[in-house]
Amino acid sequence: MRSSATLVANGRNWSAGVTGSTQDWFSVSNWTIASGRGFEPDEERVGAAVCVIGATVRRELFGNADPVGEQIRLKKFSCTVVGLLGSKGQGAMGNDQDNLLVLPLATMQRRVVGHTRINTILVSMNDSADPARLKASLEQLMRERRKLAENDDNNFNVLDTRQIADTMSGTTQIMTMLLGAVAAVSPVVGGIGIMNIMLVSVTERTREIGVRLAIGALEREVLMQFLVEAVVLAALGGLIGIVLATGASIALAQLMQIPYAFDASINLLAFGFSAAIGVVFGYFPARRAARLDPIDALRHE
């Protein structure tokens, strides 16, 4: 059973999710006990006022102190902390998995929600098991327990977390492709800007190019000159972009209170890509400059 409540301890209060279940919940949900213990059979049977808390609840209510043996008040009763869960961090949906308090199921039913309805039954299986066969068996068992006729629709859902994970993975891939397509527009726009700047530069320096060609400069030398200028222009823009993006990322990380990890390889790749844009989009203006007729270039006003 799941609910939420405001927890009070040490003069502090904190809102957290509250789960009521059996000792098997810890292993089925892949939780570890960092300190203390789980629930004893007698505690589960009588609905004892004991609880196990997550790392976030421990931090907000007790700081770095060991919470085992401390009291936490929720609703109209207090429970004794008998265990601390190992940290899991952020979940797939962005939720804080460590922000929870776990009670024995009977305690949850009697003192928190006031009824015996069960929200969820969690089932774990071995890696070698067949998920489809297990799901079909569970559906059949649930239909028998709920006394559903053959033509009756299921009044329950059996969800396979692997299917949910695959769906989320597919959605993430589609979003990544869409973001990549949007990001691909940026280099094209930047490249067109570089090409226009270089074309203007070639037009303004036509006489200079004519003089160079007239005194013996080769076409490939003029081509290389303008290509180098285009690459320097693009690389400088890329460097400025990396600096601004890094600064913005650090500021956002501090604002959102999440860690920021600088990856040098990704930034070097971005810098190299910027230089490549200069080569690709700077080639046409450079070729145009290299193929100018010296006589026509010297006559240019």
N, C-alpha and C positions, 0 to 999 in steps of 0.2 A: 504494500500500500504506500502511496506517495502523497505528501502534503507539503506545506511550508509553514514556518512559524518564526517568531522572533525569539532568539536565544539570549539569555541574560546570565552573565557570570563576571565576577571581579569588577562590578560596577560598570561593565560594558554591555552593550546589546548589539546583536547582529542578526540579520535575516538570512535564513538558510533553508535548503530543502530538507525535509524529514522523510525518511524511509522506514517502513516497518516490515520486517521479514524474519526469516529463520537463519540459523548459523550457516546453512548451505548457500545462502545468498552471496557470501563473501567469495567462495570458490567459483560458483557459477558465473558471477560478474567479474571474475579475475581481479579481486582485490587482495592485497596483502596487509597483514597487521604489522605496522612499523614498531609499535610498542604496546605493552599490555596484552589483552586477550580478546577473544570474541565472546559469544554468549554461551553460558552453561545450560544443559538440558533443563534443570530446575527453573532457571530464570525464564526460559522460553515458556515453560508450562504454566507458571503462576503469573506471568506478565510483570516481572520485576522491573523496578525503576532504574535500569542501567542503560548505557548507550555507548556507541562507538562513534567517534567524530573524524571528519576529514581534516586535511592539512590547513585549508583556508579558515575553517572554524577555529582551529587551534591558534592560528596566527592572530586572528581578530579578537579572540577572547582571552587568550593566555600568553600571547607573545611567543617567546622561545622556550617558555617553561614547559615542563612535562605535565600534560593535563590529566594523566591517569590518577584517579582518586579524587579529582575535583568534582564540584557540583555545577550543573547547568540547569537553569529554570526555563521551562517552556510551557505555554498554556498555564494550567493551574497546578503544576507539580514540578518537582525537581528530580533529575536523574543523575546517577553517579557515572562518571566517565571511566570505563573499564578498558578501553583500547583506542589506539590512534591508527588510522589507515595510512598506508603508503600513498604518496602523492601520484596522481595521474595527470594533472594539468588540464589543459583546455580540451574539450571534446570536439567531435567533428562538426557540430552545429555552433561552435563558438562558446558553449556554456562552460562554466567552471565546475568540473567534476568533483573537486575537492571541497566544495561548499555544501556539505551535507552532514546530517546527523542520523545515525541508524539506531532504531529501537527494536526490541523483540516484537514480533507481530502482535501478540496478545496485548502488550503494553500500548501499542499504536491504536489498536481497535478500541480498547477500554478508555484510554485517557486522552487521546488526541482527536480521533475522528468520530467516535461514538457509534460505530456500526461495524459489521463483520464482512462487508463487501470487499472482494479482492479485485484490485485493478489489473494486475499483471502476474502471469506465471512465467518465470524464466527457466529455460531448459538449455543445458549445454550438452554437446556431443563430442565424441572422439573425431579426430581429423579423418580417420578412415571410414566414418559412417557416411551413409547416403542421405544428403539433406532432403531430397524429394520424398524418399520413403519414410523418413522420420516425420516430416511435415504431414504426410497423408495419415500416418498412424496417430499422430496427435489430434488431427481433425476428427478422425473416427472415434477416438476415445472421448473427446469433448462432446460430440454429438450423442454418444451413449449416456454420458453423465447428465446431459441436459435433456435427455429423453426427447430428442427431435425425431420426427417422422422422416421417412425416406424422401418425401417431397418438400420438406421444410428447408428454408434457407438457413445458413449458419447465422447465429446471433453472437458470433465472436470472430476474432481475426487471429490467424496464425502467421506471424511475420518472421521471415528468415533474415537475420542481420547481414548475411552475405549478399542477399539480393539488394538490400538497402545500400550497402557499401558499393556494390557494382553500379547502382543507379546514380549515386552521388559521384562516383568516379567518372561516369559518362557525362554527367552534367558539368563537372569541372573541366573535362577535356574540351567540351563545346565552348565553355566560357573562355578557356585559354586560347582557342582558335579565333574566337571573335575579338578578343583583346589583341591578339597578334596581328589580325587584319587591320584593326584600327591603328596599331603602332606602326604598321608598314607604310601607312600614308605619310607619316612624319618624315622619313628619309627621302621620300619622293619630293615632298614639298621643299625640304631643305636643299636637295640636289638641284631642283629647278632654280631656286634662289641663287645658288652658287654659279650655275651656268649663266644666268642673266648678268650677274656681277662681272663674270669673266668676259662675256661678250661686250659689255660696256667698256671694260678695261682694254680689250683688243681694239675697239673703235677709237678710243681716246689716244692710244699709243701707236696708231698706225704708222706715223712718220718715224717713230723710234724703231719699229720693226723693220721698216724700209731701209733705214740707215744700217742696221745690223746685217740685213741680207745683202746690201750693196757692198759692204766691206768684207764679205766672205763668210758670214755666219751660215751654217748649214740648217736645213729645215728641221732636222731632228733636234738641234740645239735650241731653236726657238720653241719647238714643241715641248721639250723638256722644261724650259723656263716657265712656260705658262702652266704646265701640269704641276710643277713644284709649288707654284703660287696657289693653285686650286687646292692641292693637298694640305698646304699650311693653313689656308683659310678654313677648310673643313675640319682639320684636326684641332685648330684653336677653338672653333665653335663646340666641338665635341668635348674638349677639356673644360670649357666654361660650363657646359651642361652637366658634366660629371660632378663638378664642384658644387653647383647649385642643387643638384639632386641629392648629393650626399648630405649637404647641410639641411635640406628639407626633411630628409629621412631621419636624421638624428633628432631634429626638433619634434617631429611627429612621434617618434619612439618615446621621447621623454614625456610628451603630452599624454600619450595613451598608456604610459607606464609599461612598455614592453621592451625587451632587449633588442638592440640593433647590432647586427653582425656585418662587418665590412668584408666583402669578398673581392680581393684584388683581381682575380682572374676574370670575373664578370666585367669589372670596370676597364681592364685592359682590352677585353673583347669589344666593348663599346667604343673605346678610343680607336682601335684598329678599324672598326666598321665606319667610323666617321672619316678616317683617312681614305678608305676605299670609296666612299661616296664622292670624295673630291676627285679621285682618279676617273671614276665612271662619268660623272657629269662635267668634269673639267676637260675631258678629252676633245669634245667637239669644238669649243672655243680655241683650245690650243692648236688643233689641226687647222682651223681657219686662219689663225695667225701665221702658222708655218707655211701655208700655201699662198700667202699674199705675193703679188707680183711686186718686186722692188721698185720699179719705175712708177707704177700706180700708187704704191704706198708713199713714195717721196712727194708725189703731187698732191696727196691728201691734205685738205685744210681742216 
